[in-house]
Amino acid sequence: MFFKSVKFREVQHLAFSDEYITAYVSVNHVPKIHLSVNTPRDEYGFAKGKSKRYFRVGFGKWLTERAFVKKYFSEE
């Protein structure tokens, strides 16, 4: 998969009552790829459920991994 070769570094953490958001930016890919990992939280603030990963380039729209790869790296 394409993202196995991309290295990311953490740049920001946000905590809301219902989810944690951790932001990353690529360090070895141009243009920079932004990654957001959104993790749901329970009423006590603990992580619960499966994290969702979203990607974008620059100020583009946030896309799921499948949609991002299809848009930017498809062979068509």
N, C-alpha and C positions, 0 to 999 in steps of 0.2 A: 504494500500500500504506500502511496505517496507520502503520507504524514510520518512514516517511520524514519525518513531521512531528514525531516525538519526538526531543528532544535528550538525549543521555546524557553523563555525566561518569564518568571512571574513579575508583574508590574503593579498589580492592584488587588486588594481584597475588599469586598463590600459585604456587609451582613444586614439583611432585612429580617423582619419577623418570620417570613415564610420561606426564605432561601438564602444561601450563601452564593456569592458570585466571585470567582477568581479569574482575573484577566491575565493573559499571556501575550507575548509578542515574539515573532520568530527572530532568530539572531543570525541565521545562515541562509536566508532566502530573500531575494529581491524580486518584486516588491514585498514589503513586510506583510506577513499574515498575522491577523489578530485572532486569538482564540478566547472564548468565554466558556467557562465550565460552571454551570448553574446546578447547585445541589439543594434539593428541598430540605426543609427543617421541620421538626415536630414542634409542639407547643412549648417544650422545654428548651428549645434551641439546639438540640442535637440533630446531626445529619440523619436523614431517613430517605429511603428510596434511591432510585437510580439517577445519577447525574446526567445532564444533557449538555452536549458540546455544540457550540456554534462558532462559525468562522466568517471572516470578512477580510477584504483587502482595502486599505485606506478607510474612507468614510462610506463604503458601500453597505448594502443591506446585509444583516446577519443571516447566514444560511446554515442548514444542517450540514454535516460532513458529506453526505451523499449528494446533496444539491450543489455544494461548493465544488466538489470534484467534477461533477457533471458540467457545471458552468465554465470552469476555468481550465480543466485538464482533459476534456473529452477529445476523442480523435476525430470528431466530425468537423 
